[in-house]
Amino acid sequence: MNTSESDEQVPELGRRASARRIVCVVTQAERAGAQGAAIRLARELRGRGYDAQTWFLYRKRDAFVDEPHTHVLFDGRPSGIVGATKLLMRLMRSLKGFRPDAVYSFTHYANAVVQPVAWICGVRRRVASERSVYHVQPRVARLATAILGRIGCYTSIIAVSQTVRESFSDHPKSFQSRMVTVPNGIDVLRSPLSQQLARSRLGFLPDRPLMVSVGRLATVKNHDVLIQALTQMPGWHLALVGWGERSGELRRLAENIGVSERVTFLGDVEPQTVADALRAADVFGFPSLSEAFGFAALEAAGNCVPIVGSDIPALRELFGSAREGDAPAAILVDPQDPDGFARGALSIWNDETLRQRLVAKAWAVAEKHPLRSMIDGYEALLNEDHAQRGPPPPGRKGVKAHE
């Protein structure tokens, strides 16, 4: 069921009175990495006997509308002080009504908004997940993270990769003592189609080399470099899977440099269509300027698509080898170098031995990141021995958590 700001009701008390109640909260409803992680966590925790729900603070896109135990608190982004106040009051009523034992927040703004309210409402476990490296977060988010993590508002802080954890290395001991690394995990969704049938279904020519990239069309994802790389890749086609504010700008770029007929914008699609696009691909392009983990690249690895990605810390952590002299599991290049992406894709296309080696090594990386390991890490923080309760909420007792 989905609720919104226009509804009078708030998320209901769970039906299983004996089950521990968990809420996974994300800032906005749309198809992106943090949202998918929250949905998967709640789904898996329900399978382990918890009464787990996913809440979105507001609706940005019509995503996850059929997902059970999922609620949207506000229909559209709140505007001004009045809108923000309404959202906070609705959040407080929802927490008091559901009385969760734990709140997991995803994205830096959800951490900063949701966990102080959960603290005031007396929620015992308040787990903030850091899903971007510290220096790329907006200034206000960095300030809120630093303060709330030090004073005990967050009982635990999850870093989704070692890269993220190291970006917080200059924070004080009071912050560091609450931080644990729980890498993202995947449950790979694969297409049942052959490569040719997947291409036919998505409208791609059967005999043209195809690069696919999955991710929000946002500045940090740096899709410009893949469009520019096409000028050095005669005959290749590029498919961009995802939606974002830079869609129009990227279309104009493709038109201006004469490659618009070789770029397809698939938009915001269902997970099965993403799997079909990966099945159709010859190469996966991942040109991000910054990543906390590289979830989309890991999904490509699990679908046996060789990867040309950015030479950034998160992708080196995933695909670079710890043993000196051993070849990495992906071709990593300067994210600002279109020619580097073109050379990487062409080398995979022209060298079957290289392609097979990259596929095998990347597959092994994906196998080391099962979804169950991620769920185990999050679940461990529900236990007293794995989480610091922190000081009592300021100014009031709040509502007792469900026992």
Secondary structure, 3 states (H helix, E strand, C coil): CCCCCCCCCCCCCCCCCCCCEEEEEEEEECCCHHHHHHHHHHHHHHHCCCEEEEEEEEECCCCCCCCCCEEECCCCCCCHHHHHHHHHHHHHHHHHHHCCCEEEEECHHHHHHHHHHHHHCCCCEEEEEECCCHHHCCHHHHHHHHHHHHHCCCCEEEECCHHHHHHCCCCCHHHHCCEEECCCCECCCCCCCCHHHHHHHHCCCCCCCEEEEECCCCHHHCCHHHHHHHHHCCCCEEEEEECCCCHHHHHHHHHHCCCHHHEEEEECCCHHHHHHHHHHCCEEEECCCCCCCCHHHHHHHHCCCCEEEECCHHHHHHHCCCCCCCCCCCEEECCCCHHHHHHHHHHHHHCHHHHHHHHHHHHHHHHCCEHHHHHHHHHHCCCHHHCCCCCCCCCCCCCCCCC
